[in-house]
Amino acid sequence: MKINRIIVMSVLGLMTSAATFAGNGNMPGKNDLKDFCSAVSLYDNTKDCRQFLHFVTTLRPELNTVKGRNTLTKIHQLINKRYAGGDGMPGFDSEIIEQIMQLLKELGITEGNMMQLIEYVKKVYPLYAFQMQNRISPELDLNNRLTVDTIFQAPVDEAYYGLADPNNKYVPSGLSKEELEEMESNGGIGKRNGSYVWGMGTYKDKLFWSTNNNYLCMQGYGNFVQPGVGDNTPYENKCWACEYGQSAYAKEAYKEGDANSKYADIRPPRMYSYDTKSGIVTDITPSMEEYPVLKNCQGLRSCGVHNGVVFFGGPGLYASDWDSKVSAAFVAYDADNDRILSVSSMDDVDGCKVVNVRRWRVINDVLYVTVGITHPTTGKKIGALLRWYGDKNDPWNFHIVGLLDNEAAELAYFNNRIYIGTWGTVSAVHVSPELPEGGFTPVSIDGEMWPTVWTSEAGEPTITLGRSLTSVAGFHEWRNHLYWGVFCPNYYILSRAQSTYGSLTSPDALAFILGNYRTPSFWRLDKDNNYELLYGDTENPKPVYDKAGKITKWELEPNGLTAKWGRGGFGNLWTIYIWALQEYNNNLYIGTMDLANLADAAGSNLIGDKEFATVANLLTVLKGSDEGFELLRMTDEDEAPKYITENGFNNPEQFGVRNLEVIDNKLMLGSASMSSLKPNGGWHVNSLTDTTIPTSINQTEIKKPGIIMERNAEYINLATVGGEKITAVEVYDAAGCRVTSARPDSHVASIPLQNVKGISIVKITSEKGEWEAKIK
């Protein structure tokens, strides 16, 4: 608990220092410098000066010179010559203090700057040191025996000429080769609006996924990316752009004066299927004119599949996730016959409105889904587990079979029980009764809530802003345990600091940020519902307030736990989300969200609070952080996981692993990226192959996509993925007779639907190979 002593001492010392400085304007006295040295020495009692240098030069960039760093190194060495005083606290003799005073003068620090530096060291340095210390990363598995392929990437769907430029041109299904050439000749760049593979599922030999677009342009995120500026002021940085209601698309999609045009960056989501045998990717997005509810959602964040029906679902657009007034949006797709069944807002499930949706799971041949609902009489938002009773003729027959006190998010089946992770001020893991034969049946909306077996209070007993933001994330059963991680959306802390202190980099603001900053913990539960902390912090800062509600100091509060393998975030300060877990070839894979790329880009905003860059630099840690998501693998429950990649497979634009699914003995990875202005940005679908799987088991091979197909009311449109020419298209009926053929000699081709009767086979030949698809 030594941080308690130093922070209490710091606050008291600051009162004296401030009074002295204000009273006579002299240089700080020896007592001030002793407090300064004590604050450093208690957290830097090694000969390694990098932490001290990084802290000081980040806050005082003018000192980041050869001379400045050398002088600061000498100061650090002198501080480490302390002696122990009679009370056990470090002390400094007059000679050391005089030498440090002289070195500070040599740096050219003015009286005011020196007082400010002392204030930063006293108030901020202990919390900074706490965040930095003992962050040891997992080993990198250099012999992982995995091969990685990019299956598909978000298409270039906009010609971008600049922020709010009227010449920007958005084409939802992607720009044609001719449009790309025209864009480049006119000085534009290709923009990939697709941000996340937000939902993913499998059926037979097909992989399905759904997306969102420009997600950091959602209302609310502007306060985090541009503290002090907020939403609806267009901005551009080196990775992405948010135009809000001033984009060319907004003027096309919204009537003049429509207040909802501020959502224009959140284009309607896309849906895709990938036939792993034919190698054909099909854009199965329905018509927005026919199904306008899809214009009113943030994206389709989930996917579930059962009995040939693929469900996609996502939260409403004109509200935040936690708003109970706006319904979600759902699509039901017939995977056997490649057609949209219908679309619904699911605003009346047992009298309740569904306002959010996250995970689907087939358990013992029953499809369940976790949702947030509003209670029909109280209006309170709670969590629910829904069971599907429908079929292709009645796809929206859902009923409530379980209740939770907060929004239901993650879903797993373990030890013959269903476990659900929730989001809330106190997030939790809930457990069902034993699963009866035939599955759970409908319950009353006023029935009992499922009990909890873990809450976020286990990791942090006292409620703080940092803890209140923590939510249960990636969730999966593996071998003898249920595993899960958490989500720590630290960007909320920035906006709160800005609104509270009017700054991100004042001593009080930085102390607030570092005091509330959390990295995600990683847990597991055994069959007796005993939990174990695998990665996480065993103590956390908590604020102490005066009677007026002002923070006077920070203390470290222990939680009584021992972390088996290390600190939160797998040791990485920029890892804020343990986002996806999946078993593949008897091993557990763990995907994260790493904010390093986003923070670096946000610090380059053309407008906004430049203090963001200072905060980002302060959190880079001594060795820096590889940008891009982390993927880890556990091969043994008694051994720590190892990194498969810590840089998004050498793609820093990919900041998160949103989904992991297994098909044809491949692990399919759906990523997240906000780098819409970067060639390697936009969401990706990757396949990972474990080469240790015996050939006798791994008989099926995935054919990499070569053709993307889109269907509308009149045509089936074909295009090559790589831009090479299609040399032949042939259509055969079910009897094998050729109906029609063409020689397009172009990278695109169209088949009139009038030529397609019943079930037909389309054979496409391009300069790179042959593909075959069945259409109806």
N, C-alpha and C positions, 0 to 999 in steps of 0.2 A: 504493500500500500504506500510505497514511497512517493507516488505521484501526488497523494493527498497533501503531504507535507510541503512539497515544493510549490504546489499551486496555491495553497493557503498563504505561504510565505510570499509568493509573487504578488498576490493581490494587495497584501498589507504593504509590501515594499513599494508597490506602484503609488500608493497614496502618499508615501513619504517623498518619492522621487518627483511626482507631479507637483507637489507643494514646493519643493526646493527649486525646481526649474521655473515654476511660475513666479516664485518670489524674487529671485535675483538674476535669473538668466545665465548663471554660471554653468560650467561644465558639470556633469554628474559627479557626485561625491563618491568616496570610496565605498560607502555602504551600498550605493546603487550598483557599482561595478561588482561588488561581492555577490549581490543578488543575481546579477547577470551571469557571473561565473558559476554560481551554484546551480542555476537552472540548466546550464549546459553540462556541467560535470556529472550531475546525477544521471544523465541519460546518454553520456558520451564518454564513459569511463574506460575507453580503449584508446589505442594509438591511431585508430582509423578516424580521420577527420572528415571523410566524405559527407557524412550526414550533416555536420555543421556547415560545411562549405555550400552544400546544395541548398540548405535552408536560407542562409544569409544572402547568397548571390541570386536566388530566386526573388527574394523580396527587395534586394538592392542590386539590380542588374549592372549598375555602373561599377560595382566591385568585381564583376566577373572578367577580370583581366589577369595577366600573368602576375603582375605586381600585387593586385588585390588578393588573389588566391594564395600567393606565397605569404602575404602578411596575415591573412586569416588563419593559415596553417600554423604560423608561429603563435598566434593568439590561442589557438586550440591546444597547442603543446604546452603553453604556460598554464592554461586552465587545468590541464591534467597533472600539474605539479602540486596539486592541492595537498593539504594535510587534514587529518581528521581532528575536528574540534572536540571539546570536552563533552558535548551532547551527542557525539557520533556523527554530526553533520560535517560536511567538508568545510574547511576554512582556508583562507588565502592570506599569506603574509603581505606586508606593505610593499615589499620589493616587487612581488609578482603583479600586484595591482598597478603600481607605477609603470611597469613595463607594458602592461596591457593598455593603460591609458595613453602612453606614448605611441604605441602601434596604431591605435584607433585614430589618433591625430594625424599620423602619417598617411592614413587612407584618405584624408581630406574630408572626414565626416564632420559636418557642422554640429553645433551644440544641439539644435533641434533634432537633427537626424539621429544623433547618438541617443538622445532620450527616447526617440521613437523605436530605435533598434532594441534598446533595453526593454521597452514595453513588449515588443514582439517576442523577444526571447522569454520573458517572464510568463506572458499569457499564453502564447501559442506553442512554444518549443516543446514543453512537456507532452502536449497532445500530439504534436507532429512526431515526436520520438516514439510515442506509443503506437502510432499507426505504422511506422516504418520497421520497428524491431521484429526480429525473428520471423521474417517472411521468407520461408524456405519453400521453393517450388518443387513439385514432383519431378522425378527423373523423366527424361525423354527416352522413349522406347525406340532405339535406333534399329532394332531388329524386329519390327512389328509384323512382318510378313503380310502386309496389306498393300493392295494396289488401289489407286484412287483415280476415278474418271469423272469428268464433268459431263453430265447427261444433257442438261439444258440450262439456259440462262434467261433471265428476264429480257424480253426483246427490246431493241431500241424502238421506242414507240413515240418519240417526239423529236422533231427538229428544233433545236434550242439555239437561239441567237443572242440571248441575254435576258436579264431579269425584266419580266413584264413586257417583253418585246412583242409587238403585235404580229410579227412574222412567225412566232413560235407556232409549230403545227403538231397537233396530237393525233395519232392514229392508234386506237386501242389495241388492234391486233398486231401492230408493228409496221414500221416503214418498209416500203418495197425497196428493192435494189436501186431503182431509178430515183426514188425519193431520197435515199441516202446519198447518192451521187450528186443530186441537185443541192442538197443541204451542204455537203462538203465544198462544192464549188462556190457557194454563196457565203462561206465563212462560218457556218453553224457547226454545232457538235451534236452528237447523238445522246439523247437523254433516255435513261431507263427508269421509268416511274415506279416499276414494281419493286417493293421493299422487302416483303417477307413471303416465304412459303409458309403461310399461316396455318393451313390445315393440310394433312396428308393421310392417305389411307390406301389399302390394297384390296384388290378383288381378282381372283384367279391370276392371270398373267398381266394385269394392268395396275399401274400406279396412278393414283389420282392426287391432285393437289389444288389448293386455292390460295389466293394472295390478298395482299393489301397494297396500297400505293402511297408513297411519300408520307410515311406514318408520322414522322416528326413534325409535319405541317398540321397535324391535328390541333384543334383548339386546346390550349393549355400548355402545350410543349414549348411554345414561344417564350414562356416565362422562364423556362429552364435553359434554353439555348441562347436566349437573349435577355438575361436578367436586366431589369430596368427598362426594357423596351417592350417585351411581351408579344402577344399575338397580333396578326393582321398588319404588321409592318413588313413588307417584303424584304427578304434578305437572301444573299448568296454567299457561300463560302467555297472552299476549294473542292468540296465533295458533293454538296447538294444545294438546291435552291427551294425556297418557299415563296410563292407569289400571291397566295391567298386569293382575294377577289379581283386582283389586278392582272391575272393571266389572260392570254388570248383565249384559252379554253373556257375560262369563267364567263367571258362575254358571249361565247357560243352556247354554253350549257345553261346559263341562268338569265332570267329576264333582268333588264335594267332596274336597279333599286332593290333587287332581292337580297335580303340580309344574309341568306344562306350561301351566297356566292363566296363567302369567306372559307367555305369548305371545298373550294374547287380543286385544290391540290389532291384531295382524297378522291381520286377518280374511282368509278365503279370497279369492283374486284374482277379478276379473271379466274377461270376454272380450266384445268387441263387434265387430259388423260394421256398416259404413255403406255403403249402396247409393247411390252418388253420382247415379244417375239418378232413383230413386224418392224420395230424400230420407228414407228410413226407416233408423233405427238399430235394430239388433237386439241384445239382450243374449243372447249365445250361450253363456253360462256353463253348463257341465253340472251335473247334480245332484251335490251333495257326498255324498249318501248312496250314490249309484251309483258315484262315483269319489272315494273318501275320500283318495286320495293328494294331492288338491289342498288338503286341510285342513292338509297337512304341508309346505307350501312357503312361502317368504318372499313369493312373488309370481311372476308370469310375466314375466321380464326380457327375453325375446327372442321374435322372430317371424320365421319363414321360410316361403316359399311356393314350391311347384313342382308342376307337373302336377295342379293342382286340389286339392292337399293343403296346408293351413295348419298349421304347427307352432308351438306356443307352449311355452316352457320356462323354468324358473327353479330357483334353488337350494333345498335343503331348509331347513325352518323351524327345526328343533331343533338348529341348529348355525350357526356363522359360515360365510361363503363358503369359508374356507380349511380347514374341517374335512373330512378325508378319510373320515369314517365315515358320513356321511349322504348318501343319493342325492338327485339332483335330481328334478324332476317335469316331465312333458311331456304335452301334449295334441295329438292329431292330429285335424284337422277337415276334412270334405269340403266344399270351397267350392262345388262344383257342385250338390250336393244338400242343402246346409245341414243337416248332421248331424255329430255327434261320431263319429269312427271308433273311437278308443280312447284310453286314457291309460296311460302307462308311467313307471317310474322309471329306465329305461335303466341298470339296475345290472349288466348283463352285455353289454358290447360288446367282442367279442374277448377275453373274460375280464376286462375292466376295468369298474369302477364309474364312471359319470359323476356327478360331484359338483357341477359348475357348468356353465353355458352362457351365451354372450354374443352372438355374431353369426352370422347365416346369410347365404349369398350364392350365387346361381345364376351359375355361370361356365361358359360354353360348354355350356349346357343340362345342367349337373350341379349338384346342390345340395350345398354344403359347410357345415359348422358348426364353430365353435371351442368347445372344451370344456376343462374340467379333469377329469382322470381319476386314479384310483389304480392304481399298478402292481400287478399281481396277486401278485407274489412279494415285492417290497420294501415295498409299502405306501406308497411315496413318491408324493406328488402331483406330476404333471407335466401338460404341455399336449398336446393332440392336435387334429388336424384330422380330422373325420369326413366320410365321403361317404355319401350316401343311395343305396341300391340298391333301395329298396322301391317300392310303389305303394299304392293305396287298400286292396287286399286284404292287404298285408303292409307296414304303415307303419313298422315298427320295424327294418327291415333296414339297419343302419348298420355301417360298418367303418372302422377307423383307417387313414388314408392319409398321415399326416404326424405327426411327433413334435417336441416342444419341451421345453426344460428347465424352463419355468415355465408357469403357467396361461395357456392361449391365450385371448385376448380379442378384439381387433379384427382385421378381415379385409378385404383389398383385392386387386384384380387389376390389375397394372401391368406393362407390358413383357413380357407373356406369362409372368409368374410370379405366384405367390400370395405376398402379404406378410401376416405375422401379427404383431400387437403383443401382448406378454405383460405379465403382472403378476408382480412378485416383488421381492425385496430389490434386485436389479439388473434393472430392466425392460428390454425389448429389442424391436427390430424384427427379425424373422426372415424369410428369403427362401427360397423353394422352388427346386428345379431348374426348368428350362423346362417348361412345361405340355405333356405329350405329347398327341397326338391321342386323344380319348376320355376324357381326364382321368387323375388319379392313381388308382392301384390300391392294394389293401391292403398294409400293411407289417407286419413283426414288431414286437411290443411292445418288443423289445430292439434295434431298428434304430437307425440314425444319426439324431441330432437335426439339424434344419435349422439352418444357420449364421446368424449375426447380421450385420446391416449397420449397426446402431446400438445403443448401450446408454445407459442413463442416466448412465454414467460420462463420456460426452462433455460433458454439461453441468456435471458436478460430479465431479472425479476422486476426491476423498476421500469415503468413506462417512460420512454423518451421518444422524441421525434424519430430517431433512428429505428427504434424497435417498432413503433406504430406503423412504419412503412413496410416492415418485413412481411412477406407472404410466402406460403408454401408453394414450391415450384416443382421441377422435375421429379417424377414419382414412378417407381417401378419395383416389382418384386423380383428377387434374384436369389436362387438357392435357398438359404435358410432365413432370409431377412427381407423386410420391406425397406427400400432405400428412398430417400428424398433429399432435395436441396431446398434453398429458399431464394427469394428475389429481394434485393435491397436497392430500390430505386433512389439512389443518392442524389439524383438531379433535383428532386423536390427540395432538398436541403438548401440548394443554391438560391432558389426563388424565395424561400423563407428567410434566408440570411439577408438577401437584398431588400426585402420588404421590411425587415426588422431593423436593420442597421444602415440601410441606404448605401450599402457597399458590400463587396465580396472580400475585400482585402484589408479592411481595418483590423486591428488586433482582436476586437470582440467578434467580428464577423468570421474571421478565420478560425478562432477558437470554437465558435458555434458550428462551423462546417466540420472541422476535424473531430469535435466532440460527438457529433451525431453520425459521422460517416461509418458505415458498416459494410463488411464484406460477407458474402453468403456462407452460411454453415452447411455442413453435409452430415446427414444422420442416417441411422438405421434402427429398425425395430425387430425384436425377435418374436417368436410365436407366443410368448407370454406377455407381449406388449411392453417389454422393457426397452427403453430407447438408449442409444449410445451416440455420443458426439464423436464423429470421425475427423472432421475439420471444422474449426471455428474458434472464436475467442473465448477464453475462460474468464475474462473480466472485460467490462465495457465502461466507458466514461458516462457519468450521469451528472447533470447540472444541479447546483445548489442555489436556491433563490433567496433573495431578501424579502421583506414584507411587501415591497412594492412589485414583486414579481420579476425583478431583474436578476440575471445570473451573476453571482458573485465569485463562483469558483466551480471547478470540475473535480470530481472524485472518480476513482476507479472502483467499480462494484464487482466483486467476484460472483460467479454463478454456482460455484461448488462442483463444477464438472472438470474433467480432464479430456483434452482433445487427443484422440488416438494418434493422429498423423500430422497435425499442423494447424496453422491459423486459417481463418476464413478465406474464401476465394481461392483455395488451393495455394495460398501464399501471395496471390496477385491482387494488388489494390484496385486494379481496374476491372477485375471480374466482379460483376454485380448480380449475376443471374446464373443459377444452375438450372438450365432451361429444359433439357431433354435427356431422358434416360431410356435405354433400350437394351435388351438382351440379344446378342448375336453370337452364334457358334459357342454357346455356353459361357460367354464373357459378358460383362456389363460395360456398356459404353455411356459416357457422360459428356454432354455438350453444354457449353457455357455461352454467355454473352460477355464480351470484353469491350468496355467503353473507350479504350485508349484512342481508337481511330476517330470516334465521334467527338471526343473532347478536343483532340488536336484540330479537327476541322472547325468545331464551334469557336475555337479561339481565333480562327481566321475570318470570322464573319466580316463582311464589308461594313456593317454598322453594328452597333450594340456595345455592351460593356466590355472593354478590353481587359478588365480585371479577370475575366473568365480564363484567359491564357495564363495568368499568374497562378491561379488555383490549379489549373491543369499541370503546369510545370512543377508545382510543389508536390503533386501526388505521383510524379513519374517514378519515384523510388530511385535508389542509387544507380542501379544497372539499367534503368529504363524499363519499358515494357514492350514486348512484341505486339504489334497491332494485328488484329484478327482473332477469331474465336479460338477457344481451346477445345480439343476433343481428347478425352482420357479413356483409359480402359483398365478395368479390374479383371484379373484372371484368377484371383484367389481371395477369399473373404478375409484372410489374415494378413494380406499384403496391401500396401498403399497402391492406389492407381498410378499409372504412368501416362505421361503425355504421348498421344499419337501425333498431335500437332499443337503448337502454341501460337500459330500465326495464320490460321485459316487456310492451311495447306498452301502457304506462301502467297496468300491473297489478303492483304491487310484491309481491303474494302469489305470483306465478309466479317461482320462483327458478332454474329450469333448463330448457334445451332438451334433452330426453332423446332425441327421435327426429325425423328429417326424412325424408320420403318424397315421391315425385312421382307424381301420378295426374291424368289428364285435364288436363295442362298447368297443374296447381296444385302448389304446394309445401305439403305437409301437415306441420304442426308439432305434435308431442306434448310437452306440458310436464310439469314436476314442481312440486309445491307441497305444503308441509307445513301450510298455513294452513287446517286443517280447520274452525276456528271462525269463519272469515271468509266473507262472502258471495261474494267473488271468489276464494276459495281452492279447493283440490282441483285435480286435473289438468284440463287443457284440451286440446282438439284445435282447432287454428286452420288456416285455409287462407290462403295468400298467392298472389295473382295478379299476375304481371308484365304490366302493361298494354301493354308494348312488343311482346308476342307478336302477330304479324299475325293478323287475324281469320280468314284463310284456313287458318291452322294451328290456331287455338284454336276449333274448331267445337263442341266439347263444353262443356256447362255443368254445373256441379255444382248440384244442388238442395239447398238448405239443409235440415237435418233438421227435420221437423215431427212425426213419429211415432216413438215408441220401442216396439219389439215384444219380447215375451218369450214363450217357449214352454215349457210343462211337459207332464206326461204326459196331461193332460186338456183343456187350453185353450191357445189363443193369446191372450195378453193384450196389449191396445193401450193406449197413453196418449199424450196430446199432450205435446210437449216444453215448451211454454209455459204449460200449464194451461188453454188454451181448450177449449171443448166440442167433442166429436165429435158431429156431427149425423146422420151416416149411415155404416153399414158394409154392404157388399154382397160376397158371395162368389160367384164364377163358376167353373164347371168348365172343363176344357181346350177344350170345344166352344163356350164362350161363353154357356152357359145359366146363368141365375142360380139358385144353389142355396139361398141364404138371405139375409136382410137384417135390419137392425135400425136403430132410431132411438134411440141411447143417451141423447142430450141430457146428456152428462156428459163429463168429460175422460178417462174410462177406458171400455174396452169389452172383452168377452171373446167369443171364438169357440170353441164346443165342437169338439174335434177330430173328433167323430163326424160333423160336418157337412162335413168336408174329406176328399174321396176323390181319391187320386192328386195330380196337379198342379192347383192352383187359383189363381185370381187374386182378391186381396182389394182392394177399392176403399174408401178411407176418405176421408170428407169432414169437415173441421172448419171452425171459424169463420175459419180463416186460409188454407184452400186444400184441394187434393185430392192424395192420395197413392195409389200403387198398388204392391202387392207380390205376388210369386209365392211360393207356399208349397207344400210337398210333404208 
